[in-house]
Amino acid sequence: MTDAGKISEGSPYDVVVIGAGPVGENVADRARAAGLTTAVVESELVGGECSYWACMPSKALLRPVVARADARRVPGLSAAVQGPLDVGAVLAKRDEETSHWKDDGQVAWLESVGADVYRGTGRLTGPREVTVTAPDGTEHRLTARHAVAVSTGTRAVVPALPGIEEARPWTSREATSAKEVPGRLVVVGGGVVGVEMATAWQALGSQVTLLIRGGGLLPKMEPFAGELVAEALTEAGATIRTGVSVTALHRPAPDGPVTVDLDDGGRVEADEILFATGRAPRTDDLGLETVGLEPGSWLTVDDSCLVEGTDWLYAVGDVNHRALLTHQGKYQARIAGAAIAARAGETPLDTAPWGAHAATADHAAVPQVVFTDPEAASVGLTLAEAERAGHRVRAVDYDLASVAGSGLYADGYRGRARMIVDLDREILLGVTFVGPGIGELLHSATVAVAGEVPVARLWHAVPAYPTISEVWLRLLETLRG
């Protein structure tokens, strides 16, 4: 690892990457694979939000929850798994998956691909120039011959409510790294973070109350997704209140409970409160003003992830607000890395839809799995999104419980599938699955949507029997009538 305080002033690189989460790591990897010298700057842990406070720890918490729920639906096994989860073992596995919040392995990987890693806060101080302030306060200036890539991600937004500071609320970071199970947990927000953490902590022993401003959970997915997840959470013992907002918080004793005031005049008391109410870009202290951009803003990019109005600055991952998902940011990183290499070599770019230098999937085929019980997964457009975009479409639905493989998977299986068919082009614009065990089914839908596979050809993709994937045949049969 490079000590920023001991390197000569103005170290030149072909590419400088600010932010060493999975996205920044992939930009660096692609740049190095193209033979470009690359520096990576990181102010926290190399590996970023996903590795330590998001994807990995949250799924480590959720895996035993979902596995137990599945096992309880299997005759001959259900009686053996009626007891509580081993909380200590679950948290220990979570800690193992985060490498105990140490990044030695991730640093070693970056160094193995030939990238120089700088510890410290990186700020733009002019075109193609990044100044790194090391932990000891020393500064070092890096210059980029070809590109600077901003991959600083996002931070959780906590609303400015009366009493918010004394309440010391959880964000996603505390929710995924907590060392003890709170007796009572209030979760504010019904999006992915809210429902996943409600699922995990309810199963680990918390009494969870979900407070939702809108009318239901998972508002960005098909309505039935949130409905089925809400049913399961309620059956698990959680309380869901819709159409309410938090107006104030009270926590007079630092180690005491927090009282939550609601706009309907009600109150809820809890041991901890999690706000899962949105994300903001980590660009407020990035030096954007030195290159004519607005500090704190999302960075608008073209499909090669080049920031509009520049020919050297890239914004990759959550910070560009295209698709706030780790796998989508890594996809953008592969596209951006290829584009940076092509421009550095003065070779033509292929920026046509689905071209080598165009992140077209950000618009047309974004996959996501919500790891609740039941799982919810989608790719592409919902029915409402397709109609708003002006497509002539048909929604084709099928009850997943009617598929033979679902009945074998679990007694009392509940689920639903929907595909959105473009009636003019006869391709799929979107697919949604909700039900136990459907997360691994999503990639087949992603291939169909991203590949724009004609419905007539999908008819020849024969699903194995008896699997849950036989729902593809049933959807196509329903479409044909």
HUMO-V770693 format. One record per helix or strand. SS is the DSSP state (a for helix, b for strand). FROM is the first residue (numbers start at 1). LEN is the number of residues. Records with the same first field share a line. If there is no record, write none. Layout:
SS = FROM-LEN ; FROM-LEN
//
This chain:
b = 2-1 ; 11-8 ; 21-1 ; 38-5 ; 47-1 ; 116-4 ; 121-6 ; 129-5 ; 139-12 ; 154-3 ; 162-1 ; 170-1 ; 184-5 ; 207-6 ; 239-4 ; 246-5 ; 258-5 ; 267-4 ; 272-4 ; 279-3 ; 301-1 ; 306-2 ; 313-3 ; 367-4 ; 375-6 ; 393-7 ; 416-7 ; 427-9
a = 4-3 ; 22-12 ; 48-6 ; 55-17 ; 78-4 ; 87-11 ; 99-3 ; 104-9 ; 164-4 ; 172-6 ; 192-13 ; 223-14 ; 288-4 ; 318-3 ; 326-19 ; 361-4 ; 383-6 ; 400-3 ; 404-6 ; 439-12 ; 455-4 ; 468-13
//
